[in-house]
Amino acid sequence: MVVSLLRRTGFRGWEFHALSLGSVGLCIGLWIRAKTVDQDERGNAERRALFVGLWAPTLWEIGDSLGDVERGKRRLGRRP
């Protein structure tokens, strides 16, 4: 249901793969930034980095699901 809605709105699988890689980069950036803040704020900053890091597998799986739909439609389009 969600994948078909995303497909109808024009999203493609590669876009979610790119978002997934971007979230990994953002996670690393937030983690590095967490090392620069004082000890009182460090715990919250590290939790924020971990939270963003959890987006990557979800976005990657959505991209894979969209890619499966795209490949399925291509195969159906080639059959007479």
TORKE-787736 format. One record per atom (N, C-alpha, C): x, y, z; atom name; residue number from 1. Coordinates in steps of 0.02 Angstrom, whole numbers. Layout:
BEGIN
<<X Y Z> CA NUM>
...
REM end
This chain:
BEGIN
<<41 -59 0> N 1>
<<0 0 0> CA 1>
<<43 63 0> C 1>
<<92 66 45> N 2>
<<136 124 48> CA 2>
<<178 128 -15> C 2>
<<203 71 -38> N 3>
<<246 70 -97> CA 3>
<<207 92 -158> C 3>
<<145 70 -165> N 4>
<<105 90 -223> CA 4>
<<90 165 -220> C 4>
<<78 191 -161> N 5>
<<66 263 -153> CA 5>
<<128 303 -172> C 5>
<<186 280 -148> N 6>
<<249 315 -166> CA 6>
<<262 311 -241> C 6>
<<247 254 -270> N 7>
<<257 245 -343> CA 7>
<<211 292 -382> C 7>
<<148 298 -360> N 8>
<<101 343 -395> CA 8>
<<121 416 -389> C 8>
<<154 434 -334> N 9>
<<175 503 -325> CA 9>
<<240 519 -362> C 9>
<<271 468 -392> N 10>
<<329 480 -435> CA 10>
<<396 463 -406> C 10>
<<398 434 -347> N 11>
<<463 415 -317> CA 11>
<<491 353 -351> C 11>
<<556 348 -353> N 12>
<<591 290 -381> CA 12>
<<635 259 -328> C 12>
<<654 197 -339> N 13>
<<694 161 -290> CA 13>
<<762 193 -277> C 13>
<<794 217 -330> N 14>
<<861 246 -321> CA 14>
<<859 308 -276> C 14>
<<802 343 -276> N 15>
<<798 402 -234> CA 15>
<<799 383 -160> C 15>
<<766 329 -142> N 16>
<<767 307 -73> CA 16>
<<834 276 -55> C 16>
<<869 246 -103> N 17>
<<936 221 -89> CA 17>
<<982 280 -74> C 17>
<<975 335 -112> N 18>
<<1015 395 -100> CA 18>
<<999 426 -32> C 18>
<<934 427 -15> N 19>
<<915 453 52> CA 19>
<<945 410 107> C 19>
<<947 345 96> N 20>
<<976 300 146> CA 20>
<<1050 315 157> C 20>
<<1087 323 102> N 21>
<<1158 340 108> CA 21>
<<1167 408 139> C 21>
<<1123 455 123> N 22>
<<1126 521 154> CA 22>
<<1114 518 229> C 22>
<<1069 474 251> N 23>
<<1056 469 323> CA 23>
<<1116 439 359> C 23>
<<1153 395 326> N 24>
<<1215 370 356> CA 24>
<<1265 426 364> C 24>
<<1272 468 312> N 25>
<<1317 525 317> CA 25>
<<1296 574 371> C 25>
<<1231 587 376> N 26>
<<1206 631 428> CA 26>
<<1218 602 497> C 26>
<<1210 537 504> N 27>
<<1223 504 568> CA 27>
<<1296 512 588> C 27>
<<1341 502 542> N 28>
<<1412 509 556> CA 28>
<<1428 582 574> C 28>
<<1398 629 538> N 29>
<<1409 699 553> CA 29>
<<1383 718 623> C 29>
<<1324 693 640> N 30>
<<1298 706 707> CA 30>
<<1340 673 761> C 30>
<<1365 614 747> N 31>
<<1407 579 797> CA 31>
<<1472 617 808> C 31>
<<1503 641 754> N 32>
<<1564 681 761> CA 32>
<<1550 745 799> C 32>
<<1493 776 783> N 33>
<<1476 837 819> CA 33>
<<1464 823 893> C 33>
<<1437 765 908> N 34>
<<1424 747 979> CA 34>
<<1489 744 1018> C 34>
<<1543 727 985> N 35>
<<1607 724 1020> CA 35>
<<1635 792 1036> C 35>
<<1607 845 1006> N 36>
<<1633 912 1017> CA 36>
<<1594 950 1070> C 36>
<<1536 924 1092> N 37>
<<1497 960 1143> CA 37>
<<1520 937 1212> C 37>
<<1500 975 1262> N 38>
<<1521 958 1330> CA 38>
<<1484 895 1354> C 38>
<<1507 868 1409> N 39>
<<1484 804 1434> CA 39>
<<1409 804 1451> C 39>
<<1382 860 1473> N 40>
<<1311 863 1492> CA 40>
<<1265 853 1432> C 40>
<<1285 878 1374> N 41>
<<1243 874 1314> CA 41>
<<1261 815 1269> C 41>
<<1315 780 1284> N 42>
<<1340 728 1240> CA 42>
<<1292 669 1233> C 42>
<<1259 649 1286> N 43>
<<1214 593 1283> CA 43>
<<1156 605 1236> C 43>
<<1127 664 1239> N 44>
<<1071 681 1194> CA 44>
<<1095 683 1122> C 44>
<<1153 711 1110> N 45>
<<1180 716 1042> CA 45>
<<1195 647 1014> C 45>
<<1221 602 1055> N 46>
<<1235 534 1031> CA 46>
<<1170 496 1016> C 46>
<<1119 506 1058> N 47>
<<1054 474 1045> CA 47>
<<1024 500 980> C 47>
<<1032 563 966> N 48>
<<1007 592 904> CA 48>
<<1043 560 844> C 48>
<<1107 550 849> N 49>
<<1145 519 795> CA 49>
<<1123 446 785> C 49>
<<1111 410 839> N 50>
<<1087 341 832> CA 50>
<<1017 338 802> C 50>
<<974 385 821> N 51>
<<907 387 793> CA 51>
<<909 397 717> C 51>
<<949 444 695> N 52>
<<955 456 623> CA 52>
<<986 395 588> C 52>
<<1032 362 621> N 53>
<<1063 303 593> CA 53>
<<1014 246 582> C 53>
<<960 244 620> N 54>
<<910 192 611> CA 54>
<<866 204 550> C 54>
<<868 263 520> N 55>
<<829 275 460> CA 55>
<<856 237 400> C 55>
<<921 227 398> N 56>
<<953 199 338> CA 56>
<<924 132 316> C 56>
<<917 82 359> N 57>
<<890 18 334> CA 57>
<<818 23 312> C 57>
<<779 65 345> N 58>
<<709 74 325> CA 58>
<<704 105 256> C 58>
<<741 158 245> N 59>
<<740 191 179> CA 59>
<<767 145 125> C 59>
<<818 105 141> N 60>
<<846 59 91> CA 60>
<<794 6 72> C 60>
<<758 -20 120> N 61>
<<707 -71 105> CA 61>
<<649 -42 64> C 61>
<<630 20 78> N 62>
<<579 53 37> CA 62>
<<604 60 -34> C 62>
<<667 79 -42> N 63>
<<696 83 -109> CA 63>
<<697 17 -145> C 63>
<<714 -37 -109> N 64>
<<713 -104 -139> CA 64>
<<642 -123 -160> C 64>
<<593 -108 -119> N 65>
<<524 -124 -136> CA 65>
<<501 -85 -197> C 65>
<<519 -22 -201> N 66>
<<502 17 -260> CA 66>
<<538 -10 -322> C 66>
<<600 -32 -314> N 67>
<<637 -61 -369> CA 67>
<<605 -126 -393> C 67>
<<579 -166 -347> N 68>
<<545 -228 -367> CA 68>
<<483 -212 -407> C 68>
<<446 -161 -387> N 69>
<<386 -141 -425> CA 69>
<<406 -116 -494> C 69>
<<460 -77 -498> N 70>
<<483 -52 -563> CA 70>
<<503 -109 -609> C 70>
<<540 -157 -583> N 71>
<<562 -213 -624> CA 71>
<<503 -257 -645> C 71>
<<454 -265 -600> N 72>
<<395 -304 -617> CA 72>
<<355 -272 -672> C 72>
<<349 -206 -672> N 73>
<<311 -172 -724> CA 73>
<<349 -175 -790> C 73>
<<414 -172 -788> N 74>
<<453 -177 -850> CA 74>
<<444 -245 -883> C 74>
<<445 -297 -842> N 75>
<<435 -365 -869> CA 75>
<<366 -373 -899> C 75>
<<315 -346 -865> N 76>
<<248 -352 -891> CA 76>
<<239 -311 -955> C 76>
<<274 -256 -960> N 77>
<<269 -214 -1019> CA 77>
<<300 -246 -1080> C 77>
<<348 -290 -1072> N 78>
<<382 -321 -1129> CA 78>
<<345 -382 -1157> C 78>
<<301 -410 -1118> N 79>
<<264 -468 -1143> CA 79>
<<210 -447 -1192> C 79>
<<199 -487 -1244> N 80>
<<147 -469 -1293> CA 80>
<<77 -476 -1266> C 80>
REM end
